Amino acid sequence: MSTSSSSEPPAPEDMPVPSSAPPSAAPARRLQIQESQHSLRLTLSPPLEAATLAELSHVLENWNPPPTLCALVLHLAPPASAANGLHTGSSEASNTKSVHETRQGRVRERALIVAQERALAALHKVSAPILGVAAGTVLPTGCALLSACDLLLAAEDTVFHANGGAAALAYRAPAPRLGAVAPPTERLSAHQAYRQGLLTWLAPQEQIEAETGRILRLLQDKPPAALALARRAVLLGLAHRSDPAQALEQIGEQMLHAQH
């Protein structure tokens, strides 16, 4: 018995799309925030674009830390995928001659520099110690952010692509660097950085989370006011090129004068 054409199953290209089909995925957020009573954790995923740094700055500038805060964790997450260790297509990695010769490339680079300086200024205003955590490939922008951290933990296989080499990772006070010509990028392994005193701790990649938790517990055992005072002394010492102990004495004198 013949059947009508309407009862035949439709061709694959004519099959209707099920209503339960998932929508197209939204772009993943580059900044993840986790806040607890004692710490604030900011996880940045590469590539570090100007928009991500602007969001980081906005969070820090509008953040009201609790009096129990012991640490801010700045975690630079490893890249999900990379080409030759660099994230092609991002303004952070756009350092090829062809990109720099274009007006769009120069505008993008300038925007990244401005956003980076704003983020560094916001980080330096944080009262609690900052723990930087790095893994995977860290490009110059990430290295600059890590230079604002008091303590640094890195996975053993971390590779730093720092403008100016080791000096770019050194802890430093905020200073105007806009318009300065960036020195050439140098590759630095985590073990090299550790031997030069630029990292506080090294750990295998699979132990980074556990090590981060251990360090936070160590900081939580300290009085938050003492941690904040120590960080302020170090920053003041760096700003005036003096010893942190002298800076701490200056802070004490300022506090005494403020009470009168």
Buried (B, 14 or more C-beta within 10 A) or exposed (E): EEEEEEEEEEEEEEEEEEEEEEEEEEEEEBBEEEBEEBBBBBBBBBBBBBBBBBBBBBBBEEBEBBEEBBBBBBBBBBBEEBEEBBBEEBBBBBBEEEBEEEEEBEEBBBBBBBBBBBBBBBBBEBBBBBBBBBBBBBBBBBBBBBBBBBBBBBBBBBBBBBBBBBBBBEBBBBEEEEEEEEEEBBEBBBBBBBEBEBBBBBBEBEEBEEBBEEBBEEBBEEEBEEBBBBBBBBBBBBBEEBEBEEBBEBBEEEEEEEEE
